[in-house]
Amino acid sequence: MSKIYLSKKYKYNGKSSLNLSKSQKNAKLEVISNFKKGILKWENNNCRCSVKKDLLICTKDCNGFNVRFV
């Protein structure tokens, strides 16, 4: 990775960027639990554009999961 441009808003902190409803919060906790139990696993996908130098855009998604967007 060549450069990283992240404001605090886009860095992973475990918190959602959205106001989640109670049912959404419960669903998120269930997903986290399934990762911890090994039921779900993260999958790494390479960029299809074949660029040698990636630019890191974000390290969390809107729900607060730790993901990398390049």
C-alpha positions in Angstrom: 0.0 0.0 0.0 1.5 3.3 -1.0 -0.5 6.0 0.9 -3.1 6.1 3.6 -5.5 9.0 3.8 -7.9 8.4 6.7 -9.7 10.9 8.8 -10.9 9.8 12.2 -14.4 9.3 10.7 -13.1 6.5 8.5 -10.7 4.7 11.0 -11.9 1.5 12.7 -13.2 2.1 16.2 -15.9 -0.5 16.5 -18.6 2.1 16.5 -21.3 2.4 13.8 -21.4 5.5 11.6 -25.2 5.1 11.6 -27.8 5.3 14.3 -28.8 1.6 14.5 -32.2 0.5 15.7 -32.5 -2.0 18.5 -33.1 -4.9 16.0 -30.1 -3.8 13.9 -27.9 -3.6 17.0 -29.0 -7.2 18.0 -28.3 -8.4 14.4 -24.8 -6.9 14.6 -24.1 -8.6 17.9 -25.3 -11.9 16.4 -22.9 -11.5 13.4 -20.0 -10.7 15.8 -20.9 -13.8 17.8 -21.0 -15.9 14.7 -17.5 -14.7 13.8 -16.2 -15.5 17.2 -17.7 -19.0 17.0 -16.1 -19.6 13.6 -19.5 -19.9 11.9 -18.7 -16.8 9.7 -15.2 -15.9 8.3 -13.9 -12.8 6.6 -12.9 -13.3 3.0 -10.1 -11.3 1.4 -10.6 -10.2 -2.2 -7.9 -8.8 -4.4 -8.6 -5.7 -6.4 -9.7 -6.6 -9.9 -8.1 -3.6 -11.5 -4.5 -5.0 -11.0 -3.1 -1.8 -9.6 0.2 -2.4 -7.8 -0.2 0.4 -5.3 -3.4 0.5 -3.4 -4.8 3.6 -1.7 -6.5 2.8 1.6 -9.8 4.7 1.9 -11.5 3.3 4.9 -10.9 0.7 7.7 -14.5 0.4 8.8 -18.0 0.1 7.3 -21.0 2.1 8.2 -22.1 -0.6 10.7 -18.7 -0.4 12.6 -17.1 -3.6 11.3 -13.4 -3.7 10.8 -13.0 -3.9 7.0 -10.4 -2.3 4.6 -11.6 -0.5 1.5 -8.8 0.3 -1.1 
